[in-house]
Amino acid sequence: MTQLTLGRATADRDRLRRLLQDYGVYLGVAVLLLVNIAFTPHFLSAENFRTQAVQVAPVLIVALGMALAIGTEGVDLSVGSVMALATSLVSLYLGYGPWIALLVAVAGGIVVGLANGSLIAFVGVQPIVATLALMVAGRGLALVLLPQLKQVHDPGMAALGSGAVLGIPYLVLIAAGLALLTAFVVRRTTFGRQLLALGDSRPAARLAGLPVRRVLILVYAASGALAAVAGVLATARLTASDPTSLGTLMELSAITAVVVGGTPLSGGRVRIGGTVAGAVLIQLLTATLIKHDLPPSWTQIAQAVVIVLAVYAARERGKR
């Protein structure tokens, strides 16, 4: 009887641990919301929610591409540099019109992603090494193209950064649309199933005849494109191109959002809903500390704690 009771207690603990690992991010968001409602003045105002949503949009868009890369048991450290490259390209080509500038910026992100994917798929370079090389090279190229901050004066970019439909900012609508599209691709398409199979076991996927190289290249091209879109949107919101600082440490925020949202670093699984919640959690945590006049160092420490907890949770998932 005692052994049976102990067995049930262990099973209950395991079940609770799994629930916290899979859905803890939603609990974290709910707790932060309640804390802010209780202790942060004017938190429930429409303007505050608009601000928070606009600020989280670029992080979410980058995290979507990161989720795809992590789903293949990889990672993309170049996303912050791709944002910097995108803002430089926007500034250089804005004279041809905002749409041309946007397309050139996204094309630049795709090129970086194709380079990442090719190094990983054809040369056999580890994802962390390949994307680290492009992280350094991409930021350097961005600074060569635009050595310093430059103000962006264009009605189209201004409308993109500050416009809204029925009170919902364009940036938020674009981020939500991309999240829905990514979720559809992962869950409902052959490419999504191939991506998850590759993350489960690359040798098994290769033996099964899946196009491993093509999937890897497309995944990193998509990550580069999404990071470039985030760079364009951030440029439009700030009405300035600043390759020196734009996208700095964005790769860490994106990885944290993905992992704390339930996508394991071991690959084989992608949780887009959890990634959205993870991005919201990071934004709420940062905003909470700022609104309560805590110094930036505390914000960095809090984010570091979240990263450690997220990686630990991913480690526990990988054991199952």
Secondary structure, DSSP 8 states (H G I E B T S, - for coil): -HHHHHHHHHHHHHHHHHHHHHHHHHHHHHHHHHHHHHHSTTTTSHHHHHHHHHHHHHHHHHHHHHHHHHHTT---TTHHHHHHHHHHHHHHHGGG-HHHHHHHHHHHHHHHHHHHHHIIIII---HHHHHHHHHHHHHHHHHHH--S-EE---HHHHHHHH-EETTEEHHHHHHHHHHHHHHHHHHHSHHHHHHHHHHH-HHHHHHTT--HHHHHHHHHHHHHHHHHHHHHHHHHHHTEE-TTTTTTTHHHHHHHHHHHTT--TT-S---HHHHHHHHHHHHHHHHHHHHTT--HHHHHHHHHHHHHHHHHHHHHHHH-
